[in-house]
């Protein structure tokens, strides 16, 4: 299988997991805007590409797919998910499986306020959310919500700008300074997430790995512990039945007052998918089957509880000349 990872960045351990499963059966091709993206060091072929908003970006990615005979493509950053979804037909015309949701679903996942509206229309538990300070103020003055509250960007990833706010004065100030923010009720229950694989043929979830967050940083959870709950699995199935996904996704939840609440969905490999892989929930095998045109059977909850992940940092050391020599060109 020839697999293209776009915007590969720092996802070194993820590439190592793919190699562990598929070994020499796999050709790993990666792209990034930066020539010093660490994960390039773990690829068979690496390309430096323009920013994703450049008009030449998608044509270049399609050319890479043709040259490298790519079987499946995915991205590791949220802003690019919509781009892959919009150009799905062009990739499929080349025989490339797009591991990204369909357009309408991708749009909902990227816009957290629109996702809130969609979920509430469909009676899915989710934190109450307001798209503007004026809308929030009406609810606050009516006694429908109290402080503290939580703010986060309407779009984006990595929890940048997300924080607790304790007073109306401070809320008004931060929302005036940053128009991208939305307001949510502050959830005080358990912070959880799940790695889910949605089969690209049946479009049904076939693998779920759930975990409690023990510690988080700006980039997400860095210490987690596995657990199982059939009620959560049923909740995930209900949510996913409303949208059309393709491949891996990361779902964030709160467990409060005996109920699960969906916070958001990131339809890509989550940073803490490494925990799922280490516990035996191998999405790599599922991708291989789908790329070969074979449907995966459901095998949800096939993992042990109380398995702990403890994430740590590492480094890649290379000479500048070695980095430059390793970059591939579309010519030749």
Secondary structure, DSSP 8 states (H G I E B T S, - for coil): -EEEEES-TT-HHHHHHHHHHHGGG-EEEEEESSTT-GGGGG-SEEEE---TTSTTHHHHHHHHHHHHT-SEEEESSHHHHHHHHHTHHHHHHTT-EE-S--HHHHHHHH-HHHHHHHHHHTT-----EESSHHHHHHHHHTTS--S-EEEEESS-STTTT-EEE--HHHHHHHHHH-TTEEEEE---SEEEEEEEEE-TTT-SEEEEEEEEEEEEETTEEEEEEE---HHHHHHHHHHHTTS---EEEEEEEEEETTEEEEEEEE-S--TTHHHHHHTT--HHHHHHHHHTT------TT-S-SS-EEE---------HHHHHHHB--S--
